[in-house]
Amino acid sequence: MTLDPQVAAWVARTLGASPHEVFFEARSMSEVWGVELVDGRRVAIKRRGDDGRLAIVAAAHRAADAAGIDTPALLAGPDPVDGDQRLTAEAWRPEGRTRPPRSPQDLYARLSAQIIAAVGDVNAAGLEPPPWMHYDHADPDRVWPPAASSRWDPHRIEADLPPSLVRLGGAARARLLAADLPRVLGHADLNGQNVRWVGERPIVHDWDSIAVLPEAVHVGNLAADHVATLEQGAIADIESCAALLAAYEREAGRSFTADETEVAWATTVWLGCYNATFEHLHGAPGACTAMILADGDARLALAGA
């Protein structure tokens, strides 16, 4: 594995040491390389396209770091390369487990509340939500948001989806659109894919997943999604979601209004349905489909929908 010359030159120029070895490489929505420098440091180099969000991502990442939230330090970037492509460098932080040692609802609720407080002063004007939370897209003929390509578009296979899945997703979207709640910046993908635990101390990765959403939407998203891991997508059951909502209220020092509580539950339905469609898009029905078809109507009742 090697870095292309342009990336290698950027690394040497910005980090003050040339690459010695590429020990990790991955390509998905972005390109990521794990690089050991000649001075012994290990860093993660990322190259991805930028629609204007990466400057906000970097500001939020640095604000969280300054507030004492443990993250892989952002060492450089985002710097332009190859048109709309940007390069960043982070400290390489592989340590930690994918699951917290106890009370995941308590620990994830605390983490989310801390992040929202830490990034509250970041100017996030114009920041678009990540696809899985883009329920307020502008197309009235679609349940799911417009996709970058048909491969990622649930509407491509809508006729093959369980009718209840489409119905539940549409009802959840309608309930979310009916709410008028203030929005805050937070991390919209806190789970075993992006958080590592060293004891009860979290290390937070993937700052690209920040989003400006109503606080109740952030919490509903977290309630449903905190059980996901790298190995398996999943959504939490109703009991676990309720435990996380209660834990967040304790951490925030206030009780949600009835509207906020309903919005949080509607979010668990939206995310469960969206994740379930991707099981159908990329293989076969799995844990998300089974869960949301089994209890989606009960969640909608808690959402007042």
C-alpha positions as CSV (number, residue, x, y, z in Angstrom):
1,M,0.0,0.0,0.0
2,T,1.3,3.4,-1.0
3,L,0.2,7.0,-0.9
4,D,0.0,8.9,-4.2
5,P,2.7,11.5,-4.5
6,Q,0.4,14.5,-4.0
7,V,-0.9,13.1,-0.7
8,A,2.5,12.1,0.5
9,A,3.9,15.6,-0.3
10,W,1.0,17.2,1.7
11,V,1.7,14.9,4.6
12,A,5.4,15.9,4.7
13,R,4.6,19.5,4.3
14,T,1.9,19.8,6.9
15,L,3.0,17.4,9.5
16,G,6.8,18.0,9.2
17,A,7.7,14.4,8.6
18,S,7.5,12.2,5.5
19,P,5.4,9.0,5.3
20,H,7.4,5.8,6.1
21,E,4.7,3.1,5.8
22,V,1.0,2.8,4.9
23,F,-0.4,0.2,7.3
24,F,-4.1,0.6,6.7
25,E,-6.3,1.6,3.7
26,A,-10.0,1.8,3.2
27,R,-12.3,3.3,0.6
28,S,-16.0,4.1,1.0
29,M,-17.6,7.5,1.1
30,S,-14.0,8.7,1.6
31,E,-10.4,7.4,1.3
32,V,-8.6,6.7,4.6
33,W,-5.0,5.7,5.1
34,G,-3.2,4.7,8.3
35,V,0.3,6.1,7.9
36,E,3.4,5.8,10.1
37,L,5.7,8.8,9.7
38,V,9.5,8.6,9.7
39,D,9.5,10.1,13.2
40,G,7.4,7.3,14.5
41,R,4.0,9.0,14.7
42,R,0.9,7.2,13.4
43,V,-1.8,9.3,11.8
44,A,-5.0,8.8,9.8
45,I,-5.1,10.6,6.5
46,K,-8.5,11.2,4.9
47,R,-9.4,12.4,1.4
48,R,-13.0,13.2,0.6
49,G,-15.2,15.5,-1.3
50,D,-16.5,18.7,0.3
51,D,-19.8,20.4,-0.3
52,G,-18.9,23.1,2.3
53,R,-19.5,21.0,5.4
54,L,-15.9,20.1,6.2
55,A,-15.0,23.5,7.7
56,I,-17.9,23.1,10.1
57,V,-16.9,19.5,10.8
58,A,-13.4,20.7,11.7
59,A,-14.6,23.5,13.9
60,A,-16.9,21.1,15.8
61,H,-14.2,18.5,16.1
62,R,-11.8,21.1,17.6
63,A,-14.4,22.6,19.9
64,A,-15.2,19.1,21.3
65,D,-11.4,18.5,21.8
66,A,-11.0,21.8,23.6
67,A,-13.9,21.0,25.9
68,G,-12.2,17.8,27.0
69,I,-14.1,15.2,24.9
70,D,-11.6,12.6,23.9
71,T,-11.2,12.4,20.1
72,P,-8.4,11.6,17.6
73,A,-6.8,15.1,17.5
74,L,-7.3,16.9,14.2
75,L,-3.7,17.7,13.2
76,A,-4.2,19.4,9.8
77,G,-6.8,20.4,7.3
78,P,-9.2,20.4,5.7
79,D,-6.9,21.5,2.9
80,P,-7.9,21.5,-0.8
81,V,-6.5,19.0,-3.3
82,D,-7.8,17.9,-6.7
83,G,-10.8,20.3,-7.1
84,D,-13.4,19.7,-4.5
85,Q,-11.4,17.1,-2.6
86,R,-10.0,17.9,0.8
87,L,-7.3,16.3,3.0
88,T,-7.2,16.0,6.7
89,A,-4.8,14.4,9.2
90,E,-5.9,13.0,12.6
91,A,-4.0,11.2,15.3
92,W,-4.3,7.4,15.0
93,R,-6.4,6.2,17.9
94,P,-7.1,2.5,17.6
95,E,-7.6,1.7,21.3
96,G,-10.8,0.9,23.1
97,R,-13.7,-1.5,22.9
98,T,-16.9,-1.1,20.8
99,R,-19.2,-1.5,23.8
100,P,-19.2,0.4,27.1
101,P,-18.5,-1.6,30.2
102,R,-21.9,-0.9,31.8
103,S,-25.2,1.0,31.4
104,P,-24.8,1.9,27.8
105,Q,-27.9,4.2,27.9
106,D,-26.4,6.2,30.8
107,L,-23.0,6.5,29.2
108,Y,-24.2,7.4,25.7
109,A,-26.7,9.9,27.0
110,R,-24.0,11.6,29.0
111,L,-21.7,11.7,26.0
112,S,-24.4,13.2,23.7
113,A,-25.2,15.9,26.2
114,Q,-21.6,16.7,26.6
115,I,-21.0,17.0,22.9
116,I,-24.1,19.2,22.3
117,A,-22.8,21.5,25.1
118,A,-19.3,21.6,23.7
119,V,-20.2,22.5,20.1
120,G,-23.0,24.9,20.9
121,D,-21.1,28.0,19.8
122,V,-19.9,26.5,16.4
123,N,-21.4,28.4,13.5
124,A,-23.1,25.6,11.6
125,A,-25.1,27.7,9.1
126,G,-25.9,25.8,6.0
127,L,-24.9,22.4,7.3
128,E,-27.0,19.7,5.6
129,P,-28.1,16.7,7.7
130,P,-26.6,13.3,6.9
131,P,-28.9,11.1,4.7
132,W,-30.2,8.9,7.6
133,M,-31.5,12.0,9.4
134,H,-32.7,14.0,6.3
135,Y,-36.4,13.5,7.0
136,D,-37.1,17.1,6.2
137,H,-36.1,16.9,2.5
138,A,-38.1,19.0,0.1
139,D,-39.6,16.3,-2.1
140,P,-43.2,15.7,-1.1
141,D,-43.4,12.6,-3.3
142,R,-40.7,10.7,-1.4
143,V,-40.5,9.2,2.0
144,W,-36.8,8.8,1.9
145,P,-34.4,11.6,1.0
146,P,-32.9,12.0,-2.5
147,A,-29.8,9.8,-2.8
148,A,-26.5,10.4,-4.4
149,S,-27.0,7.4,-6.7
150,S,-29.7,4.7,-7.3
151,R,-27.6,2.2,-5.4
152,W,-28.3,4.1,-2.2
153,D,-32.0,5.0,-3.0
154,P,-34.7,3.0,-1.1
155,H,-37.2,4.3,-3.6
156,R,-35.5,2.2,-6.3
157,I,-36.9,-0.9,-4.6
158,E,-40.0,0.6,-3.0
159,A,-42.3,-2.0,-4.7
160,D,-40.3,-4.8,-3.0
161,L,-40.3,-3.3,0.5
162,P,-42.8,-4.5,3.0
163,P,-45.8,-2.1,2.8
164,S,-45.7,-1.6,6.5
165,L,-42.2,-0.4,6.3
166,V,-43.1,2.4,3.9
167,R,-46.2,3.2,5.9
168,L,-44.3,3.5,9.2
169,G,-41.6,5.6,7.6
170,G,-44.1,8.0,6.1
171,A,-46.0,8.4,9.3
172,A,-42.8,9.0,11.3
173,R,-41.7,11.6,8.7
174,A,-45.1,13.4,8.9
175,R,-44.9,13.6,12.8
176,L,-41.3,15.0,12.6
177,L,-42.3,17.6,10.0
178,A,-45.3,18.7,12.2
179,A,-42.9,19.7,15.0
180,D,-41.4,23.1,15.3
181,L,-38.5,22.8,17.8
182,P,-35.2,24.7,18.0
183,R,-32.2,23.0,16.5
184,V,-28.8,22.3,18.0
185,L,-25.5,20.9,16.7
186,G,-24.6,17.4,17.8
187,H,-23.1,14.1,16.7
188,A,-25.7,12.0,14.8
189,D,-23.9,8.7,14.7
190,L,-22.8,7.7,18.3
191,N,-22.6,3.9,18.5
192,G,-20.1,1.1,18.4
193,Q,-19.1,2.0,14.9
194,N,-17.7,5.4,15.9
195,V,-17.2,5.4,19.7
196,R,-14.5,3.4,21.5
197,W,-14.6,2.8,25.2
198,V,-11.6,2.7,27.5
199,G,-13.4,1.7,30.7
200,E,-16.1,4.3,30.9
201,R,-14.1,6.9,28.9
202,P,-15.4,7.3,25.3
203,I,-13.2,8.2,22.3
204,V,-15.3,9.8,19.7
205,H,-14.6,9.3,15.9
206,D,-16.4,10.3,12.7
207,W,-17.0,14.0,13.2
208,D,-18.3,14.1,9.6
209,S,-21.6,12.9,11.1
210,I,-22.4,16.1,13.0
211,A,-25.8,17.5,12.2
212,V,-28.1,20.4,13.2
213,L,-31.3,18.9,14.4
214,P,-33.9,19.4,17.2
215,E,-32.4,18.1,20.4
216,A,-35.2,15.6,20.7
217,V,-34.3,14.2,17.2
218,H,-30.7,13.8,18.3
219,V,-31.8,11.9,21.4
220,G,-34.3,9.7,19.5
221,N,-31.6,8.9,16.9
222,L,-29.2,8.0,19.7
223,A,-31.8,6.0,21.6
224,A,-32.5,3.8,18.5
225,D,-28.9,3.6,17.2
226,H,-26.6,3.3,20.2
227,V,-26.7,-0.5,20.0
228,A,-25.2,-0.7,16.4
229,T,-21.7,-2.1,16.0
230,L,-19.3,-2.5,13.1
231,E,-20.3,-6.1,12.8
232,Q,-24.1,-5.6,12.8
233,G,-26.7,-3.0,12.2
234,A,-29.4,-2.9,14.9
235,I,-31.9,-0.7,16.6
236,A,-32.7,-0.7,20.3
237,D,-35.9,-2.2,21.5
238,I,-38.6,0.1,23.1
239,E,-37.4,-0.6,26.7
240,S,-33.8,0.4,25.9
241,C,-34.9,3.5,24.0
242,A,-37.0,4.6,26.9
243,A,-34.1,4.1,29.3
244,L,-31.9,6.3,27.1
245,L,-34.5,9.0,26.9
246,A,-34.8,9.1,30.7
247,A,-31.0,9.1,31.1
248,Y,-30.6,12.0,28.7
249,E,-33.2,14.0,30.6
250,R,-31.2,13.4,33.8
251,E,-27.9,14.5,32.1
252,A,-29.6,17.6,30.5
253,G,-31.1,18.5,33.9
254,R,-34.6,18.9,32.5
255,S,-37.6,17.0,31.4
256,F,-38.6,16.9,27.7
257,T,-42.0,18.5,26.8
258,A,-44.7,16.2,25.6
259,D,-43.9,17.3,22.0
260,E,-40.2,16.6,22.4
261,T,-40.9,13.2,23.8
262,E,-43.2,12.4,20.9
263,V,-40.6,13.7,18.4
264,A,-37.9,11.5,20.0
265,W,-40.1,8.4,19.5
266,A,-41.0,9.4,16.0
267,T,-37.2,9.6,15.3
268,T,-36.7,6.0,16.5
269,V,-39.3,4.9,13.9
270,W,-37.7,7.0,11.1
271,L,-34.2,5.7,11.7
272,G,-35.4,2.1,12.1
273,C,-37.3,2.2,8.8
274,Y,-34.4,3.9,7.0
275,N,-31.9,1.4,8.2
276,A,-34.3,-1.4,7.3
277,T,-34.6,-0.2,3.7
278,F,-30.8,-0.6,3.4
279,E,-31.0,-4.1,4.5
280,H,-33.3,-4.7,1.6
281,L,-31.1,-2.7,-0.8
282,H,-27.9,-4.5,0.1
283,G,-28.8,-8.0,0.8
284,A,-31.8,-9.2,2.7
285,P,-34.1,-8.2,5.7
286,G,-32.2,-8.3,8.9
287,A,-32.4,-7.2,12.6
288,C,-33.6,-3.7,11.8
289,T,-36.5,-4.9,9.6
290,A,-37.6,-7.5,12.1
291,M,-37.5,-5.0,15.0
292,I,-39.3,-2.1,13.4
293,L,-42.0,-4.3,11.8
294,A,-42.6,-5.9,15.2
295,D,-42.9,-2.7,17.3
296,G,-43.1,0.2,14.9
297,D,-46.8,0.8,15.6
298,A,-46.2,0.9,19.3
299,R,-43.5,3.4,18.8
300,L,-45.8,5.5,16.6
301,A,-48.4,5.5,19.4
302,L,-45.7,6.9,21.7
303,A,-45.0,9.5,19.1
304,G,-48.6,10.6,19.0
305,A,-48.9,9.5,15.3
